[in-house]
């Protein structure tokens, strides 16, 4: 089993990374392999609604979105981490996820997912809600914790003092490991993913 953790902060080893590392450590303790993907500081193109990915399964912008798409079947779970900017997730992360989920959303079904946010003071629950919408539109089981998945602090040192926040990250890791193992056990007994009806899109016109 393997979980991809996406660090959507421009700071590679900052507060968001500190929270994700706590989750990853707990997953590893439970024999779940982890990989942390850092998006970097270069601009990330937004989706231009060209529809090309529907033909090719790849985005026309050849960056880390396509790198993840190529390896998507390796991952059984995904944790998306972001700092809080104006009560929302980081813009470059949202651009990345818009394109990743639009081009590969039909391959996300059944993968366990969770969002993690880091804030100095406020806006965490709004950013948390924003990220969870990617999962709940893609048939992904969303993993919960003992509190909303957030840590507080202006520096990684601050975050390490947030005992409840770090415990929330560890609990998230425990719950994700348990759910991944439960899904694996179910598959070993022949219980596969639900069979979905053909998708119906309604555009609110007659």
C-alpha angles and dihedrals in degrees: 000000000000135000126200114214114196118207105205095179122106086225108080096202100024135115096300091051090050091056094044091049090057090054092045093050092055092047091051090049086057092052094257114136116230137197125189115210116201112203093204131213102286117109115271116217117237124229111278094194093238092144093220092127089063088064100039107022088233134092118249088230102077103212138106091314089069091042090059092043090055091054100033094113090060092067126080094180143017134209117191117200128192142166115238115255116180090338092307140085121278113285096232090052092051090049089051094048094045090059096038095052096040093052097036105021095115088060094053096073113120096014112125113240142188139171126222125193133190123202139171094221121329146004095063098123093050092050090045090053091048093056096044090060090072090060100042092054091051104055091253120150105239114221117220134201138198091281136005107300100258140125128196130219145095094233135027087253089058091050091052087059092054095095096175092046093051091046088052088055092050092048089051089053091050092049093047092049091050093049093047090052091047091052091048092050091049092052091049087057091051099260106138134182118296117273106241128211118247107281117263118203117196117191096190094250131112 
